[in-house]
Amino acid sequence: MPQPASIQSTSDTVAIPPFGSRLLVFSLLGPQEQPVPGVGMHFSILDDADTPGSGGAQLSFASALTDGDGKVTLQVIAGQGSSGPNPLEFNVAASAGDLALKIPIFVTTSALATVEILPVFVDRSPTDNSANTINIYFYDDTSCANVSRSHPASPMRRVETMHLDDPAKVFTNVVTSGVHAVLGLAIDNNQDVVARGCSDLLGANLSAEQPMRVELPLAWIYPSPVGSFRAVSQFSLVPPLPGTESAQNAWKDLSSDVCDPARLWLDCTIDALSGGSVADPLDCQPVPGGEGPLGALLADRRAASGGSGTCAAQLDGSGRPSLDSEVHALFPAASLSNLRLRKLPDELGSALTSLTIKSTLTVTANVPANAFNIDHTLTAIALPNAADPNSIAMSSLAPPVWEAAFVPGVSQAGQLEISTAANPHGFTLELGSAARSTFAASSLAPRLGVKVADVSAFVEALTNLATRNENGTPLRGCDALDSLLCAEVGQARGCISAACLSGLQALSQRLDASFAALDGQDLDFFLSGSAPIIDRDGDGFADALGSSTNPATSSSPISAGPGLWLSTFKNRTGTTNVYGSWSAERVSTHSQ
């Protein structure tokens, strides 16, 4: 015997005159809608028969077994009915195990009619909208004035769902007296209400002789965007923004030569011997003949051009092992390998291919009715393609301007449009500062085995990998470099200690400054764009701006996807326009 899967009835509603009766046939069906015989079904009046709720109605029995066709025939016996002109309403429930079905019962002396409800969109063609289904709520003996459009109560009759191309929905046993309310809610794939309408049916206008078709006008909902929202904006920075390549090149210098980072360390140290000047700034680029006598001695021992492809074989001009190769030998090969210096530029470039900005928008009404003022505050920034894409709070970056106030907005056909026509919608984003912080957390700190790092800590840790044994005393970093170089050029110990420290500081500043090319001066990030205003519950106020759902698989009241930004990045290297997407969820009530 199949397991029961559903209960069906011969009628969705039943109308009975006072003290009259009607038969209701219930069918118990299996998964393939085959009859299920010999199973007990239970019946009840949901209102107590001794109360006016059911008017003393009774059932012929409380339980019975389904017959060979899986059916039970139940007699519903009405009581005195209502003392007023309106019908008395109650429900009869049928159940079998976990299955249940509820049938509305109307006790009335009035004639009954059949009504066909046909939803009609009043301001756009159904083929142009984003609605998927329409829910029809039929309220007997109720007017639209007493029906909530945003949170409709369940009517006695079940809510009927129809698709746009379905024929009119039929409702039977409609009393030809009083007023009946019919509410229609058009729903999109996100289960958002995108259009609605309610019509009152005068019972006296209905005919018991033939069905009457009634059009139910549905108007598209263009809700108000007033309120506060949390927004997430996403930008693809491909091709790269100006300044990205120069930042990558600075980090390439750590591994561009076979003797790096020893070669770069020597450059910074020798350049620092002259102390730095306008003609010869401290930039890790020694000026030939400009770094003093010690600089000249060290320069003579540098690797000559055209040497072997391995650092160990790099020779100076006289054919001796170069200082570049000897300093490189201070670094344990395994330690340098673990740092993966050649990967740093690529990791930085990858991090700068995408940008996520979190923010809050507060929308307030203006004049005229569809105009608004918008306060937009950036709260966090993230580079999601970095190895550690955690958001960075704008409060920790503390840029000069991270709030744009009184930005003009206007609602047009369900879209909130935000422009810079009257007030600049601009910020000091300081993308370079965010990149510096993210790069330190995602690329530098893991290489050092710590949770927090910065460029200076990385440079210090890198050069401290260099070790030298001096008469049984282990030396590292600048002490190891000083011990080696001073001995190689016949100078007293300590000859380059100060220059080494100054050179490392210059190297740290050079690497740190590489991010500055991504920062602008004053306002460096501007936005203009729009987003669909989404009212999920149909109360006339936005629950969201834009949808975070894939537009290829869903829809919203006006547009299937998120909002659109046209952004302008202005940094010290150039200006670039980038399109982005955004969506925002309400965080305050519309009473703001």
C-alpha positions, 0 to 999 in steps of 0.5 A: 500500500502506498504511503499517504502523500496528500489530501484532496477535497471535491470543493475548495469552499462549501456554502450551506444554508442555516440548519442545512447540510452538505456532503464533502468528499475527501480523497487520500492519495499516494505519491503518484496520486493513487488512492490509499484505502483503509487508512484512518482520517480524522475530522473536526470543526476548528471552532468549538461547536458550542460557540457562536464561531460555528453557529452550532455546526456538526459533523456526521462523524469524527473519524473514518477509514478510507474506502477502496477508492481512498475516499471518505464522504463527510456530512457537514450540518450547519447550525443557525448561522449568523444573526446578522446579514453577513455569512457565518464562517468557520473551517472544517479540518481533515487530517491523516497522520502528518497530512492536513487540509482545511476547507472554509465553510460559509453559512448563509441564505444569500445566493452564491456566485463564481468569480474569475479574477484576472490580474492586470498590470496597469503601467507596464506590459507583463512581458517587460516586468520582473514578476514571476508569480502572483499571489491572490488573497480572496477575503470574504466579507471584508473590504480593502480598507481592512486588508494590509498590503504589506503584511496580509493576513491569511484569508479563510480561503487558501492563497492562490498562486498563478503564473503570468500566463495562467488563465483567470483564477476561479473562486466559487461559492462567493456570497452575493451580498456584502463586500469582498476584498481581492488582494494581488501581490506580484512576486519576483524570483527573490520572493520580493513584492514588485507590484500589488493591488486590491479591489473591492467586489460588491456582492450585489453586483455578482450573478448567481447565474453565470461566472463573472470575470473581474480584472484586478489592477496591479501597480508596480511598486516604486518604494521610497529609499529613505533610511540608512543602509549598509553597502558593499561595493566591488570593483575589478581593477583590471587592467591595473590602476596607474601606480600599480606597476611602479609599486611592483617594480620597487619590490622587484629590486629585491630579486632582480639580480642573481646576487640580490638581495645582497646587491641591493643591500650594498647599493643602499650602504655605499650610497649612504656613505655620502650622507645624502644631498640634493645632488646625491639623495639617499635613494640606494643608487650610488653615484660613481665617484660621489660616495667618498674614498671608502665608496670608491674602494668598495665600488672597485670590488663590485661585480663587473658587468657580463658575469656568470649567471650564478652569483657565486661566480660574479667577479670584480674588475680584477677577476677576484670574487666580487663583494656582491658574491661574498655578501650574498654568501652570508645568506643561507640559501634555504632562508632566502628560498623560504622568503620567495622574494621573486613572488612578492611583486606578483602577490602585490599585483594580484592584491591590486586586481580587486577592491571591496569597499564597505560603507553606510548610506543615509538617505533623507527626503528633499524637494521635490518628492523624488529628490533625496540627500545622501550622506555616504560614509566609507567604513572599511576597505579590502583587497579580496584577491590578497592572500589575507583579504581582511577588511581594514577599518577606515578609522585605522587608515584615518584619511582626511575625507571618508564621508561625502555629505549632501550628495544629491539623489533622485528616484526614477522608475524604481531606481535611486540615481546618485550623481555628483552634479551639485555636490562632489561624491568624493573621498580620500580613499588612499588605496596605497595606504590600504595596499601597504597594510594588506601587503604587510599582513598577507605577504610580509608577516607570513614570511617572518612567521609573525602576525603583524609586520611592516616594511621596516621589520621585513627589511631588518629581518631580511638582512639579519639572515646574513651571518658571519663568524668573526673569531668565534663570535657570530655576527648578523645583519649590519655587524656581519656586513661591516666585518666582511667589507671592512676586512675586504678593503683593509679598513678598521672594523666599524667602517660602514656600520653607520652607513649600513643602518642609514642604508637600510632605513633608506631601503625601507623608506623606498619600499614603503614609498612605493605604495604612495603612487596609488594615493592621490592628493586630497579627494582621490576617489569619486562615485556616481551611479544607481541601484534598483530600490527593492521593497521585499515586503511591499510596505512602500519603503526600500529594504535594499538598494540593489541585489547581491544575487547573480543577475543571471539567475534572479530578478528584482523589481526593476533590474535583475542585478546589483547597482552600478558605480562609475568610479574615478581613481585619481592618484599621483600617477594618473586618473582612471575610470572603473565600473563597479557593482554595489548593493545595500541592506537597510539597517534602520526603519523607514521612520528616519 
